[in-house]
Amino acid sequence: MTVKEILDSYKHVAVVGLSEKRDRPSHNVTKYLIHAGYTIYPVNPNLDKVFGITCYPSLLDIPDEKRKNIEIVDIFRKAEHVDRIADEAIEIGAKVIWMQLGIINDKAAGKAREAGLEVVENQCMAVEHHHLFDT
């Protein structure tokens, strides 16, 4: 799948590493995605809510009825944390792992691809969406 097909086809996004701080990229990207019509599932073990949405400690802590809807796992964590997140994304049946700008993890990407997931590395969902759909 192309990035355009991913962004057009999948509308349920777990944002791993979402921050409540307005100056953080994860906060602004998520705000953009909400306004673009995506359903967001925040993941951060240090927060209870972000944007008024319940925040979960990990992908596996999201209740089954919500977790089954997650299609994209958008990752705002350092590359060394991506292996565990990829494992969880595979376990919950996600379709895509998306590593934000500056995040590359070949091992996690390979593992996800072997499990049938699409992988996007070192790209911003909001930038790509804006470029492809809001121009």
Secondary structure, 3 states (H helix, E strand, C coil): CCHHHHHHHCCEEEEECCCCCCCCHHHHHHHHHHHCCCEEEEECCCCCEECCEECECCHHHCCHHHHCCCCEEEECCCHHHHHHHHHHHHHHCCCEEEECCCCCCHHHHHHHHHCCCEEECCCCHHHHHHHHHCC
